[in-house]
């Protein structure tokens, strides 16, 4: 098989395709980071306890990236959204997502990485939902709030977004499940 691949010149083509795909994904990652940096640069900033609130004037949205909480001014007094996003900041979920994105740049050919990316996002949202509703007796009310909030769609890859329509059903299902043993 080695003689066949070297004699037909297929190996350099495969290598070139791999490198082009890696460059494309790296550029996509840089563009996403640039979009976050742009939103940070134009937003009105408020320093708070260990994090920075960046007010967005675009669509009603809320998401976090490291210790930055991007939020629309109309949502800034919503304690539920703030608490949810602070869980992402405290747990450093952005680091996980950025790491997985970097691995994706190099291992884009492996389908498992896409499952891992989706599972990380879902896991992060479930953790934040659990901590947000921990001291609330009415999880149904929180679930209804999630449904109402799902109308907002502002998407930046690898950010922790409160308004994530793709995993809404799973989040609501998990809110209503009984807790299992810690281990």
TAQUIGI-V278163 format. One record per backbone hydrogen bond with DSSP energy under -1.0 kcal/mol. NH is the residue of the N-H (numbers start at 1). CO is the residue of the C=O. If there is no record, write none. Layout:
# TAQUIGI-V278163
NH & CO
NH & CO
This chain:
# TAQUIGI-V278163
5 & 1
6 & 2
7 & 3
8 & 4
10 & 5
14 & 10
15 & 11
16 & 12
17 & 13
18 & 14
19 & 15
20 & 16
21 & 17
22 & 18
23 & 19
24 & 20
25 & 21
26 & 22
27 & 23
28 & 24
29 & 25
30 & 26
31 & 27
32 & 28
33 & 29
34 & 30
35 & 31
36 & 32
37 & 33
38 & 34
39 & 35
40 & 36
41 & 37
42 & 38
43 & 39
46 & 53
48 & 51
50 & 48
52 & 67
53 & 46
54 & 69
55 & 44
56 & 71
63 & 70
64 & 160
65 & 68
68 & 65
69 & 52
70 & 63
71 & 54
72 & 61
75 & 72
78 & 75
79 & 77
82 & 78
83 & 79
84 & 80
85 & 81
86 & 82
87 & 83
88 & 84
89 & 85
90 & 86
91 & 87
93 & 88
96 & 92
97 & 93
98 & 94
99 & 95
100 & 96
101 & 97
102 & 98
103 & 99
104 & 100
105 & 101
106 & 102
107 & 103
110 & 107
113 & 110
115 & 111
116 & 112
117 & 113
118 & 114
119 & 115
120 & 116
121 & 117
122 & 118
123 & 119
124 & 120
125 & 121
126 & 122
127 & 123
128 & 124
129 & 125
130 & 126
131 & 127
132 & 128
133 & 129
136 & 133
139 & 137
142 & 138
143 & 139
144 & 140
145 & 141
146 & 142
147 & 143
148 & 144
149 & 145
152 & 149
159 & 156
160 & 64
162 & 62
164 & 162
168 & 165
171 & 167
172 & 168
173 & 169
174 & 170
175 & 171
176 & 172
